[in-house]
């Protein structure tokens, strides 16, 4: 799941659907990243080096979160007098709700039955 081109001084809302939680921050860059979902790239001339750790700190293991897209939120201005944005790509875990009886597990969230 991606959230792209969130402008400076806005909030970037992230949310996993289907009851899962944010399990990994695959990409995050506050600055002037390029590319699109699945192929984002950091612009080395304008990137907050702690982008991934900031997003992880606010969002890992949560169903949703909101990231303040600002110099203060990312501990400084990575490139003065340049409009910045935040691009984020996350992975969500699937929620496993169900029960097991003898050798069968019923995962209600995914409507599947597995034998073990």
C-alpha atoms as a printed R data frame, in Angstrom:
    type eleno elety resid chain resno       x       y      z
1   ATOM     1    CA   UNK     A     1   0.000   0.000  0.000
2   ATOM     2    CA   UNK     A     2   1.330   3.416 -0.885
3   ATOM     3    CA   UNK     A     3   0.711   6.998  0.049
4   ATOM     4    CA   UNK     A     4   2.372   9.318 -2.449
5   ATOM     5    CA   UNK     A     5   2.906  13.031 -2.900
6   ATOM     6    CA   UNK     A     6   1.701  14.131  0.521
7   ATOM     7    CA   UNK     A     7   2.672  17.793  0.608
8   ATOM     8    CA   UNK     A     8   4.729  19.440  3.307
9   ATOM     9    CA   UNK     A     9   2.646  20.668  6.279
10  ATOM    10    CA   UNK     A    10  -0.104  18.101  5.700
11  ATOM    11    CA   UNK     A    11  -0.784  14.710  7.297
12  ATOM    12    CA   UNK     A    12  -0.220  11.374  5.577
13  ATOM    13    CA   UNK     A    13  -2.860   8.853  6.675
14  ATOM    14    CA   UNK     A    14  -1.901   5.176  6.377
15  ATOM    15    CA   UNK     A    15  -4.327   2.317  6.937
16  ATOM    16    CA   UNK     A    16  -4.338  -1.439  6.449
17  ATOM    17    CA   UNK     A    17  -7.601  -2.915  5.278
18  ATOM    18    CA   UNK     A    18  -9.058  -6.248  6.313
19  ATOM    19    CA   UNK     A    19  -8.029  -5.991  9.944
20  ATOM    20    CA   UNK     A    20  -4.277  -6.266  9.364
21  ATOM    21    CA   UNK     A    21  -1.528  -4.133 10.846
22  ATOM    22    CA   UNK     A    22   1.414  -2.288  9.335
23  ATOM    23    CA   UNK     A    23   4.182  -4.886  9.410
24  ATOM    24    CA   UNK     A    24   6.899  -3.212  7.320
25  ATOM    25    CA   UNK     A    25   7.882   0.174  5.929
26  ATOM    26    CA   UNK     A    26   9.235  -0.790  2.514
27  ATOM    27    CA   UNK     A    27   9.995   2.823  1.524
28  ATOM    28    CA   UNK     A    28   9.737   6.256  3.069
29  ATOM    29    CA   UNK     A    29  11.278   9.531  1.964
30  ATOM    30    CA   UNK     A    30  10.593  13.052  3.170
31  ATOM    31    CA   UNK     A    31  12.141  15.368  0.615
32  ATOM    32    CA   UNK     A    32  11.829  15.144 -3.157
33  ATOM    33    CA   UNK     A    33  11.551  11.415 -3.887
34  ATOM    34    CA   UNK     A    34  10.866  10.208 -7.415
35  ATOM    35    CA   UNK     A    35   8.999   7.281 -8.953
36  ATOM    36    CA   UNK     A    36   5.692   5.712 -8.113
37  ATOM    37    CA   UNK     A    37   4.330   2.960 -5.909
38  ATOM    38    CA   UNK     A    38   6.552  -0.097 -6.144
39  ATOM    39    CA   UNK     A    39   9.429   1.863 -7.679
40  ATOM    40    CA   UNK     A    40   9.982   4.894 -5.429
41  ATOM    41    CA   UNK     A    41  13.527   6.248 -5.322
42  ATOM    42    CA   UNK     A    42  15.288   8.553 -2.869
43  ATOM    43    CA   UNK     A    43  16.614  11.855 -4.232
44  ATOM    44    CA   UNK     A    44  20.030  12.026 -2.528
45  ATOM    45    CA   UNK     A    45  20.097  15.823 -2.807
46  ATOM    46    CA   UNK     A    46  16.895  16.176 -0.755
47  ATOM    47    CA   UNK     A    47  15.987  13.367  1.628
48  ATOM    48    CA   UNK     A    48  15.579  13.170  5.366
49  ATOM    49    CA   UNK     A    49  17.862  10.258  6.337
50  ATOM    50    CA   UNK     A    50  15.569   9.204  9.178
51  ATOM    51    CA   UNK     A    51  12.399   8.971  7.033
52  ATOM    52    CA   UNK     A    52  11.983   5.209  7.448
53  ATOM    53    CA   UNK     A    53  12.636   5.250 11.198
54  ATOM    54    CA   UNK     A    54  10.142   8.113 11.741
55  ATOM    55    CA   UNK     A    55   7.383   6.262  9.856
56  ATOM    56    CA   UNK     A    56   8.235   2.996 11.640
57  ATOM    57    CA   UNK     A    57   8.058   4.704 15.026
58  ATOM    58    CA   UNK     A    58   4.620   6.139 14.295
59  ATOM    59    CA   UNK     A    59   3.071   3.237 12.406
60  ATOM    60    CA   UNK     A    60   4.559  -0.251 12.914
61  ATOM    61    CA   UNK     A    61   2.133  -2.798 14.365
62  ATOM    62    CA   UNK     A    62  -0.823  -0.410 14.098
63  ATOM    63    CA   UNK     A    63  -3.896  -0.764 11.900
64  ATOM    64    CA   UNK     A    64  -3.650   2.914 10.957
65  ATOM    65    CA   UNK     A    65  -1.584   5.985 11.699
66  ATOM    66    CA   UNK     A    66  -1.170   9.601 10.638
67  ATOM    67    CA   UNK     A    67   2.246  11.039  9.827
68  ATOM    68    CA   UNK     A    68   2.807  14.796 10.167
69  ATOM    69    CA   UNK     A    69   4.659  15.808  7.006
70  ATOM    70    CA   UNK     A    70   6.860  18.626  8.265
71  ATOM    71    CA   UNK     A    71  10.461  19.551  8.993
72  ATOM    72    CA   UNK     A    72   9.732  19.188 12.705
73  ATOM    73    CA   UNK     A    73   8.295  15.715 12.241
74  ATOM    74    CA   UNK     A    74  11.427  14.559 10.435
75  ATOM    75    CA   UNK     A    75  13.962  16.331 12.685
76  ATOM    76    CA   UNK     A    76  15.044  19.088 10.335
77  ATOM    77    CA   UNK     A    77  14.885  20.468  6.813
78  ATOM    78    CA   UNK     A    78  16.671  18.187  4.323
79  ATOM    79    CA   UNK     A    79  16.777  20.936  1.656
80  ATOM    80    CA   UNK     A    80  16.096  24.569  2.511
81  ATOM    81    CA   UNK     A    81  13.708  26.572  0.301
82  ATOM    82    CA   UNK     A    82  12.581  23.490 -1.639
83  ATOM    83    CA   UNK     A    83   8.961  22.238 -1.477
84  ATOM    84    CA   UNK     A    84   9.018  18.786  0.066
85  ATOM    85    CA   UNK     A    85   6.646  15.845  0.183
86  ATOM    86    CA   UNK     A    86   6.446  12.385  1.713
87  ATOM    87    CA   UNK     A    87   6.175   9.163 -0.256
88  ATOM    88    CA   UNK     A    88   5.560   5.974  1.741
89  ATOM    89    CA   UNK     A    89   5.134   2.325  0.849
90  ATOM    90    CA   UNK     A    90   4.064  -0.095  3.572
91  ATOM    91    CA   UNK     A    91   3.251  -3.774  3.867
92  ATOM    92    CA   UNK     A    92   0.331  -4.988  5.941
93  ATOM    93    CA   UNK     A    93   0.022  -8.242  7.830
94  ATOM    94    CA   UNK     A    94  -3.148 -10.195  7.365
95  ATOM    95    CA   UNK     A    95  -5.158 -10.730 10.490
96  ATOM    96    CA   UNK     A    96  -5.620 -14.380 11.309
97  ATOM    97    CA   UNK     A    97  -8.907 -14.680 13.170
98  ATOM    98    CA   UNK     A    98 -10.172 -18.191 13.606
99  ATOM    99    CA   UNK     A    99  -9.963 -21.325 15.619
100 ATOM   100    CA   UNK     A   100  -8.531 -24.823 15.439
101 ATOM   101    CA   UNK     A   101 -10.318 -28.080 16.188
102 ATOM   102    CA   UNK     A   102  -8.367 -31.338 16.023
103 ATOM   103    CA   UNK     A   103  -6.384 -31.099 12.761
104 ATOM   104    CA   UNK     A   104  -8.358 -28.309 11.091
105 ATOM   105    CA   UNK     A   105  -7.952 -24.541 11.422
106 ATOM   106    CA   UNK     A   106 -10.690 -22.189 10.341
107 ATOM   107    CA   UNK     A   107  -9.464 -18.691  9.475
108 ATOM   108    CA   UNK     A   108 -12.593 -16.572  9.513
109 ATOM   109    CA   UNK     A   109 -10.958 -13.431  8.115
110 ATOM   110    CA   UNK     A   110  -9.839 -15.239  4.989
111 ATOM   111    CA   UNK     A   111 -12.677 -17.767  4.728
112 ATOM   112    CA   UNK     A   112 -10.350 -20.688  4.338
113 ATOM   113    CA   UNK     A   113  -9.863 -24.005  6.027
114 ATOM   114    CA   UNK     A   114  -6.402 -25.484  6.451
115 ATOM   115    CA   UNK     A   115  -5.323 -28.898  7.636
116 ATOM   116    CA   UNK     A   116  -2.168 -29.209  9.720
